[in-house]
Amino acid sequence: MKASLKTFFLASFVAAFGVTSAVAQSTQMQAVVTKASGKAEVQDRQDPSKWLPLSAGTPLDKGAVIQTGFKSELELKIKGTTVTVAPLSRITLEQLVSKDNKDDTRIYLDTGSLKSNVKKTEDKAVGFKVRSPVATASVRGTVLEVKNKFRSTDVKTYEGSVAVWKSKNSGAKVASKAEDDAPAFIPSAGNSVDAITDGAPRGAFTVTQGQTAGFASNGNVTSASDHATKAAMSFPAVATTTASAAERTTSAAGGSTTTATKTAAEVPTSTSPIPSAPKTGSVNINVTWEE
């Protein structure tokens, strides 16, 4: 009787363990090239010194390193998400994983820029991150553009909300199996950082529709409102109006934080209608981080 009970408990434990393992497992997704113009290439995994041309229909796996040349463009499809890689860009597909309740994609933008239209498929949540040498942007379903400039990165949101934060220049890091198999974070309603993503450091903030935030390698951050003010001042000025634009610039030199604030800024605007004129307003952003 005791032997049979032991056998029963052992069999139950193995069965339960097998179910748990199955739930924790993940499957790999692929990015598929839908459009390729000019010089669009992927690095040969067998010989990294070689680059292979890309064409429509080419599947790409996790770890693929992709680059575009002058006057070139590439469009990728990752389930319902579309990623457009601009000319003179280089990206690494760090993570392409599908779980029971969520699909996660992470891309490292080494140089250049990309634009993503992130959409979920089926009844799954979607997680999409873009990392650059100085910043990370995380979304749950939106349209965003990440642009690398000289020692800086701009994150622009066209729809929805994006959680952004400063990140260290650690280069591309392809996700491990343990990372792929880790329990998925499920985004919740709301526009807070915690509702959009997990693992964001202190100082992360959101960039909402129509806003742009900038990150520099020297530790400076340009807030969304400051970007809007500068853009408005670039239009021909035939009249002026007072805009309640708040500017917050934070520096992390030597571990200290300094914040400069400007209010009631005189922002020149044109009297003629400008359909695409950026919005100005009071956006209170105070960014801090730890190196």
Contacts in CASP RR format, 6 or more apart in sequence:
PFRMAT RR
TARGET T0000
AUTHOR 0000-0000-0000
METHOD contacts of the structure
MODEL  1
MKASLKTFFLASFVAAFGVTSAVAQSTQMQAVVTKASGKAEVQDRQDPSK
WLPLSAGTPLDKGAVIQTGFKSELELKIKGTTVTVAPLSRITLEQLVSKD
NKDDTRIYLDTGSLKSNVKKTEDKAVGFKVRSPVATASVRGTVLEVKNKF
RSTDVKTYEGSVAVWKSKNSGAKVASKAEDDAPAFIPSAGNSVDAITDGA
PRGAFTVTQGQTAGFASNGNVTSASDHATKAAMSFPAVATTTASAAERTT
SAAGGSTTTATKTAAEVPTSTSPIPSAPKTGSVNINVTWEE
23 100 0 8 1.000
24 181 0 8 1.000
24 183 0 8 1.000
25 181 0 8 1.000
26 97 0 8 1.000
26 98 0 8 1.000
26 99 0 8 1.000
26 180 0 8 1.000
26 181 0 8 1.000
27 97 0 8 1.000
27 98 0 8 1.000
27 99 0 8 1.000
28 61 0 8 1.000
28 62 0 8 1.000
28 96 0 8 1.000
28 97 0 8 1.000
28 98 0 8 1.000
28 180 0 8 1.000
29 78 0 8 1.000
29 79 0 8 1.000
29 96 0 8 1.000
29 97 0 8 1.000
29 98 0 8 1.000
29 103 0 8 1.000
29 105 0 8 1.000
30 59 0 8 1.000
30 60 0 8 1.000
30 61 0 8 1.000
30 78 0 8 1.000
30 96 0 8 1.000
31 59 0 8 1.000
31 60 0 8 1.000
31 64 0 8 1.000
31 76 0 8 1.000
31 77 0 8 1.000
31 78 0 8 1.000
31 83 0 8 1.000
31 93 0 8 1.000
31 96 0 8 1.000
32 57 0 8 1.000
32 58 0 8 1.000
32 59 0 8 1.000
32 60 0 8 1.000
32 76 0 8 1.000
32 77 0 8 1.000
32 78 0 8 1.000
33 40 0 8 1.000
33 54 0 8 1.000
33 55 0 8 1.000
33 56 0 8 1.000
33 57 0 8 1.000
33 58 0 8 1.000
33 59 0 8 1.000
33 60 0 8 1.000
33 74 0 8 1.000
33 75 0 8 1.000
33 76 0 8 1.000
34 56 0 8 1.000
34 57 0 8 1.000
34 75 0 8 1.000
34 76 0 8 1.000
34 77 0 8 1.000
34 82 0 8 1.000
35 56 0 8 1.000
35 73 0 8 1.000
35 74 0 8 1.000
35 75 0 8 1.000
36 54 0 8 1.000
36 55 0 8 1.000
36 56 0 8 1.000
36 58 0 8 1.000
36 73 0 8 1.000
36 74 0 8 1.000
36 75 0 8 1.000
37 72 0 8 1.000
37 73 0 8 1.000
37 74 0 8 1.000
38 68 0 8 1.000
38 69 0 8 1.000
38 71 0 8 1.000
38 72 0 8 1.000
38 73 0 8 1.000
39 53 0 8 1.000
39 68 0 8 1.000
39 69 0 8 1.000
39 70 0 8 1.000
39 72 0 8 1.000
40 53 0 8 1.000
40 54 0 8 1.000
40 66 0 8 1.000
40 67 0 8 1.000
40 68 0 8 1.000
40 69 0 8 1.000
40 72 0 8 1.000
40 73 0 8 1.000
40 74 0 8 1.000
40 85 0 8 1.000
41 51 0 8 1.000
41 52 0 8 1.000
41 53 0 8 1.000
41 54 0 8 1.000
41 66 0 8 1.000
41 67 0 8 1.000
41 68 0 8 1.000
42 51 0 8 1.000
42 52 0 8 1.000
42 54 0 8 1.000
42 58 0 8 1.000
42 60 0 8 1.000
42 64 0 8 1.000
42 65 0 8 1.000
42 66 0 8 1.000
43 50 0 8 1.000
43 51 0 8 1.000
43 52 0 8 1.000
43 64 0 8 1.000
43 65 0 8 1.000
43 66 0 8 1.000
43 67 0 8 1.000
44 50 0 8 1.000
44 51 0 8 1.000
44 52 0 8 1.000
51 67 0 8 1.000
54 66 0 8 1.000
54 74 0 8 1.000
60 66 0 8 1.000
60 76 0 8 1.000
60 93 0 8 1.000
61 93 0 8 1.000
61 96 0 8 1.000
62 93 0 8 1.000
62 94 0 8 1.000
62 95 0 8 1.000
62 96 0 8 1.000
62 97 0 8 1.000
62 174 0 8 1.000
62 175 0 8 1.000
63 92 0 8 1.000
63 93 0 8 1.000
63 94 0 8 1.000
63 174 0 8 1.000
64 92 0 8 1.000
64 93 0 8 1.000
65 90 0 8 1.000
65 91 0 8 1.000
65 92 0 8 1.000
65 172 0 8 1.000
66 74 0 8 1.000
66 85 0 8 1.000
66 90 0 8 1.000
66 91 0 8 1.000
66 92 0 8 1.000
66 93 0 8 1.000
67 89 0 8 1.000
67 90 0 8 1.000
67 91 0 8 1.000
68 74 0 8 1.000
68 85 0 8 1.000
68 86 0 8 1.000
68 87 0 8 1.000
68 88 0 8 1.000
68 89 0 8 1.000
68 90 0 8 1.000
69 87 0 8 1.000
69 88 0 8 1.000
70 87 0 8 1.000
70 88 0 8 1.000
71 87 0 8 1.000
72 87 0 8 1.000
72 88 0 8 1.000
73 84 0 8 1.000
73 85 0 8 1.000
73 86 0 8 1.000
73 87 0 8 1.000
74 84 0 8 1.000
74 85 0 8 1.000
75 82 0 8 1.000
75 83 0 8 1.000
75 84 0 8 1.000
75 85 0 8 1.000
76 82 0 8 1.000
76 83 0 8 1.000
76 84 0 8 1.000
76 85 0 8 1.000
77 83 0 8 1.000
78 96 0 8 1.000
78 103 0 8 1.000
78 105 0 8 1.000
79 98 0 8 1.000
79 103 0 8 1.000
79 121 0 8 1.000
80 119 0 8 1.000
80 120 0 8 1.000
80 121 0 8 1.000
81 105 0 8 1.000
81 116 0 8 1.000
81 117 0 8 1.000
81 118 0 8 1.000
81 119 0 8 1.000
81 126 0 8 1.000
81 128 0 8 1.000
82 116 0 8 1.000
82 117 0 8 1.000
82 119 0 8 1.000
83 107 0 8 1.000
83 114 0 8 1.000
83 115 0 8 1.000
83 116 0 8 1.000
84 114 0 8 1.000
84 115 0 8 1.000
84 116 0 8 1.000
85 91 0 8 1.000
85 114 0 8 1.000
86 112 0 8 1.000
86 113 0 8 1.000
86 114 0 8 1.000
86 115 0 8 1.000
86 147 0 8 1.000
88 111 0 8 1.000
88 112 0 8 1.000
89 109 0 8 1.000
89 111 0 8 1.000
89 112 0 8 1.000
89 113 0 8 1.000
89 114 0 8 1.000
89 148 0 8 1.000
90 109 0 8 1.000
90 110 0 8 1.000
90 111 0 8 1.000
90 112 0 8 1.000
91 107 0 8 1.000
91 108 0 8 1.000
91 109 0 8 1.000
91 110 0 8 1.000
91 114 0 8 1.000
92 107 0 8 1.000
92 108 0 8 1.000
92 110 0 8 1.000
92 172 0 8 1.000
92 174 0 8 1.000
93 105 0 8 1.000
93 107 0 8 1.000
94 106 0 8 1.000
94 107 0 8 1.000
94 108 0 8 1.000
94 131 0 8 1.000
94 172 0 8 1.000
94 173 0 8 1.000
94 174 0 8 1.000
94 175 0 8 1.000
95 104 0 8 1.000
95 105 0 8 1.000
95 106 0 8 1.000
95 129 0 8 1.000
95 174 0 8 1.000
95 175 0 8 1.000
95 179 0 8 1.000
95 180 0 8 1.000
96 104 0 8 1.000
96 105 0 8 1.000
97 103 0 8 1.000
97 104 0 8 1.000
97 175 0 8 1.000
97 180 0 8 1.000
98 104 0 8 1.000
98 124 0 8 1.000
99 124 0 8 1.000
99 184 0 8 1.000
101 124 0 8 1.000
101 125 0 8 1.000
101 184 0 8 1.000
101 186 0 8 1.000
102 124 0 8 1.000
102 125 0 8 1.000
102 126 0 8 1.000
102 127 0 8 1.000
102 184 0 8 1.000
102 185 0 8 1.000
102 186 0 8 1.000
103 120 0 8 1.000
103 121 0 8 1.000
103 124 0 8 1.000
103 125 0 8 1.000
103 126 0 8 1.000
103 127 0 8 1.000
104 126 0 8 1.000
104 127 0 8 1.000
104 128 0 8 1.000
104 129 0 8 1.000
104 184 0 8 1.000
105 126 0 8 1.000
105 127 0 8 1.000
105 128 0 8 1.000
105 129 0 8 1.000
106 128 0 8 1.000
106 129 0 8 1.000
106 130 0 8 1.000
106 131 0 8 1.000
106 175 0 8 1.000
107 114 0 8 1.000
107 129 0 8 1.000
107 130 0 8 1.000
107 131 0 8 1.000
108 130 0 8 1.000
108 131 0 8 1.000
108 132 0 8 1.000
108 171 0 8 1.000
108 172 0 8 1.000
108 173 0 8 1.000
109 130 0 8 1.000
109 131 0 8 1.000
109 132 0 8 1.000
109 146 0 8 1.000
109 148 0 8 1.000
109 153 0 8 1.000
110 132 0 8 1.000
110 133 0 8 1.000
110 148 0 8 1.000
110 171 0 8 1.000
110 172 0 8 1.000
111 148 0 8 1.000
112 147 0 8 1.000
112 148 0 8 1.000
113 145 0 8 1.000
113 146 0 8 1.000
113 147 0 8 1.000
113 148 0 8 1.000
114 130 0 8 1.000
114 145 0 8 1.000
114 146 0 8 1.000
115 143 0 8 1.000
115 144 0 8 1.000
115 145 0 8 1.000
115 146 0 8 1.000
116 128 0 8 1.000
116 130 0 8 1.000
116 139 0 8 1.000
116 143 0 8 1.000
116 144 0 8 1.000
116 145 0 8 1.000
116 146 0 8 1.000
117 143 0 8 1.000
118 126 0 8 1.000
118 127 0 8 1.000
118 128 0 8 1.000
118 139 0 8 1.000
118 140 0 8 1.000
118 141 0 8 1.000
118 142 0 8 1.000
118 143 0 8 1.000
118 144 0 8 1.000
119 126 0 8 1.000
119 141 0 8 1.000
120 126 0 8 1.000
120 141 0 8 1.000
125 140 0 8 1.000
125 184 0 8 1.000
125 186 0 8 1.000
125 187 0 8 1.000
126 140 0 8 1.000
126 141 0 8 1.000
127 138 0 8 1.000
127 139 0 8 1.000
127 140 0 8 1.000
127 141 0 8 1.000
127 187 0 8 1.000
127 197 0 8 1.000
128 138 0 8 1.000
128 139 0 8 1.000
128 140 0 8 1.000
128 141 0 8 1.000
129 136 0 8 1.000
129 137 0 8 1.000
129 138 0 8 1.000
129 139 0 8 1.000
129 197 0 8 1.000
130 136 0 8 1.000
130 137 0 8 1.000
130 144 0 8 1.000
130 146 0 8 1.000
131 137 0 8 1.000
131 167 0 8 1.000
132 146 0 8 1.000
132 148 0 8 1.000
132 153 0 8 1.000
132 167 0 8 1.000
132 215 0 8 1.000
133 148 0 8 1.000
133 153 0 8 1.000
133 169 0 8 1.000
133 171 0 8 1.000
133 217 0 8 1.000
134 151 0 8 1.000
134 152 0 8 1.000
134 153 0 8 1.000
134 166 0 8 1.000
134 167 0 8 1.000
134 169 0 8 1.000
134 215 0 8 1.000
134 216 0 8 1.000
134 217 0 8 1.000
134 219 0 8 1.000
135 146 0 8 1.000
135 153 0 8 1.000
135 155 0 8 1.000
135 164 0 8 1.000
135 165 0 8 1.000
135 166 0 8 1.000
135 167 0 8 1.000
135 214 0 8 1.000
135 215 0 8 1.000
136 164 0 8 1.000
136 165 0 8 1.000
136 166 0 8 1.000
136 167 0 8 1.000
137 144 0 8 1.000
137 146 0 8 1.000
137 155 0 8 1.000
137 162 0 8 1.000
137 163 0 8 1.000
137 164 0 8 1.000
137 207 0 8 1.000
138 162 0 8 1.000
138 163 0 8 1.000
138 164 0 8 1.000
138 196 0 8 1.000
138 197 0 8 1.000
138 200 0 8 1.000
139 160 0 8 1.000
139 161 0 8 1.000
139 162 0 8 1.000
139 163 0 8 1.000
139 196 0 8 1.000
140 187 0 8 1.000
140 196 0 8 1.000
140 197 0 8 1.000
141 160 0 8 1.000
142 157 0 8 1.000
142 158 0 8 1.000
142 159 0 8 1.000
142 160 0 8 1.000
142 161 0 8 1.000
142 162 0 8 1.000
143 157 0 8 1.000
143 158 0 8 1.000
143 159 0 8 1.000
143 160 0 8 1.000
144 155 0 8 1.000
144 156 0 8 1.000
144 157 0 8 1.000
144 158 0 8 1.000
144 162 0 8 1.000
145 154 0 8 1.000
145 155 0 8 1.000
145 156 0 8 1.000
145 158 0 8 1.000
146 153 0 8 1.000
146 154 0 8 1.000
146 155 0 8 1.000
146 156 0 8 1.000
147 153 0 8 1.000
147 154 0 8 1.000
147 156 0 8 1.000
151 216 0 8 1.000
151 217 0 8 1.000
151 218 0 8 1.000
152 214 0 8 1.000
152 215 0 8 1.000
152 216 0 8 1.000
152 217 0 8 1.000
153 214 0 8 1.000
153 215 0 8 1.000
154 212 0 8 1.000
154 213 0 8 1.000
154 214 0 8 1.000
154 215 0 8 1.000
154 227 0 8 1.000
155 162 0 8 1.000
155 164 0 8 1.000
155 207 0 8 1.000
155 212 0 8 1.000
155 213 0 8 1.000
155 214 0 8 1.000
155 215 0 8 1.000
156 207 0 8 1.000
156 210 0 8 1.000
156 211 0 8 1.000
156 212 0 8 1.000
157 207 0 8 1.000
157 208 0 8 1.000
157 209 0 8 1.000
157 210 0 8 1.000
157 211 0 8 1.000
157 212 0 8 1.000
158 209 0 8 1.000
158 210 0 8 1.000
159 209 0 8 1.000
160 191 0 8 1.000
160 208 0 8 1.000
160 209 0 8 1.000
161 190 0 8 1.000
161 191 0 8 1.000
161 196 0 8 1.000
161 206 0 8 1.000
161 207 0 8 1.000
161 208 0 8 1.000
161 209 0 8 1.000
162 196 0 8 1.000
162 206 0 8 1.000
162 207 0 8 1.000
162 208 0 8 1.000
163 193 0 8 1.000
163 196 0 8 1.000
163 197 0 8 1.000
163 200 0 8 1.000
163 204 0 8 1.000
163 205 0 8 1.000
163 206 0 8 1.000
164 204 0 8 1.000
164 205 0 8 1.000
164 206 0 8 1.000
164 207 0 8 1.000
164 213 0 8 1.000
164 215 0 8 1.000
165 200 0 8 1.000
165 201 0 8 1.000
165 203 0 8 1.000
165 204 0 8 1.000
165 205 0 8 1.000
165 289 0 8 1.000
166 201 0 8 1.000
166 203 0 8 1.000
166 215 0 8 1.000
166 219 0 8 1.000
166 221 0 8 1.000
166 287 0 8 1.000
166 289 0 8 1.000
168 291 0 8 1.000
169 217 0 8 1.000
185 197 0 8 1.000
185 198 0 8 1.000
187 195 0 8 1.000
187 196 0 8 1.000
187 197 0 8 1.000
188 195 0 8 1.000
189 195 0 8 1.000
190 196 0 8 1.000
191 206 0 8 1.000
191 208 0 8 1.000
192 206 0 8 1.000
193 200 0 8 1.000
193 204 0 8 1.000
193 205 0 8 1.000
193 206 0 8 1.000
194 200 0 8 1.000
196 206 0 8 1.000
201 289 0 8 1.000
201 290 0 8 1.000
202 288 0 8 1.000
202 289 0 8 1.000
202 290 0 8 1.000
203 287 0 8 1.000
203 288 0 8 1.000
203 289 0 8 1.000
205 213 0 8 1.000
205 285 0 8 1.000
205 287 0 8 1.000
207 213 0 8 1.000
207 224 0 8 1.000
208 224 0 8 1.000
210 278 0 8 1.000
210 279 0 8 1.000
211 224 0 8 1.000
211 225 0 8 1.000
211 227 0 8 1.000
211 228 0 8 1.000
211 283 0 8 1.000
212 224 0 8 1.000
212 227 0 8 1.000
212 228 0 8 1.000
213 221 0 8 1.000
213 222 0 8 1.000
213 223 0 8 1.000
213 224 0 8 1.000
213 227 0 8 1.000
213 285 0 8 1.000
214 221 0 8 1.000
214 222 0 8 1.000
214 227 0 8 1.000
215 221 0 8 1.000
215 222 0 8 1.000
216 222 0 8 1.000
218 251 0 8 1.000
219 251 0 8 1.000
219 252 0 8 1.000
219 253 0 8 1.000
220 249 0 8 1.000
220 250 0 8 1.000
220 251 0 8 1.000
221 249 0 8 1.000
221 250 0 8 1.000
221 287 0 8 1.000
222 249 0 8 1.000
223 246 0 8 1.000
223 247 0 8 1.000
223 248 0 8 1.000
223 249 0 8 1.000
223 283 0 8 1.000
223 285 0 8 1.000
223 287 0 8 1.000
224 283 0 8 1.000
224 285 0 8 1.000
225 245 0 8 1.000
225 246 0 8 1.000
225 247 0 8 1.000
225 248 0 8 1.000
225 280 0 8 1.000
225 281 0 8 1.000
225 282 0 8 1.000
225 283 0 8 1.000
225 285 0 8 1.000
226 245 0 8 1.000
226 247 0 8 1.000
226 248 0 8 1.000
226 249 0 8 1.000
227 278 0 8 1.000
228 245 0 8 1.000
228 278 0 8 1.000
228 279 0 8 1.000
228 280 0 8 1.000
228 281 0 8 1.000
228 283 0 8 1.000
229 243 0 8 1.000
229 245 0 8 1.000
229 247 0 8 1.000
229 265 0 8 1.000
229 267 0 8 1.000
229 280 0 8 1.000
231 278 0 8 1.000
232 243 0 8 1.000
232 267 0 8 1.000
232 268 0 8 1.000
232 269 0 8 1.000
232 277 0 8 1.000
232 278 0 8 1.000
232 280 0 8 1.000
233 267 0 8 1.000
233 268 0 8 1.000
235 268 0 8 1.000
235 269 0 8 1.000
235 270 0 8 1.000
235 274 0 8 1.000
235 277 0 8 1.000
236 270 0 8 1.000
237 268 0 8 1.000
237 269 0 8 1.000
237 270 0 8 1.000
238 270 0 8 1.000
238 271 0 8 1.000
238 272 0 8 1.000
239 268 0 8 1.000
239 269 0 8 1.000
239 270 0 8 1.000
239 271 0 8 1.000
240 266 0 8 1.000
240 267 0 8 1.000
240 268 0 8 1.000
240 269 0 8 1.000
241 267 0 8 1.000
241 269 0 8 1.000
242 264 0 8 1.000
242 265 0 8 1.000
242 266 0 8 1.000
242 267 0 8 1.000
243 264 0 8 1.000
243 265 0 8 1.000
243 266 0 8 1.000
243 267 0 8 1.000
243 280 0 8 1.000
243 281 0 8 1.000
244 263 0 8 1.000
244 264 0 8 1.000
244 280 0 8 1.000
244 281 0 8 1.000
244 282 0 8 1.000
245 262 0 8 1.000
245 263 0 8 1.000
245 265 0 8 1.000
245 267 0 8 1.000
245 280 0 8 1.000
245 281 0 8 1.000
245 282 0 8 1.000
245 283 0 8 1.000
246 261 0 8 1.000
246 262 0 8 1.000
246 263 0 8 1.000
246 281 0 8 1.000
246 282 0 8 1.000
246 283 0 8 1.000
246 284 0 8 1.000
246 285 0 8 1.000
247 260 0 8 1.000
247 261 0 8 1.000
247 262 0 8 1.000
247 265 0 8 1.000
248 259 0 8 1.000
248 260 0 8 1.000
248 261 0 8 1.000
248 284 0 8 1.000
248 285 0 8 1.000
248 286 0 8 1.000
248 287 0 8 1.000
249 259 0 8 1.000
249 260 0 8 1.000
250 257 0 8 1.000
250 258 0 8 1.000
250 259 0 8 1.000
250 286 0 8 1.000
250 287 0 8 1.000
250 288 0 8 1.000
251 257 0 8 1.000
251 258 0 8 1.000
252 288 0 8 1.000
252 289 0 8 1.000
252 290 0 8 1.000
252 291 0 8 1.000
255 290 0 8 1.000
255 291 0 8 1.000
257 288 0 8 1.000
259 286 0 8 1.000
267 280 0 8 1.000
269 277 0 8 1.000
270 277 0 8 1.000
END
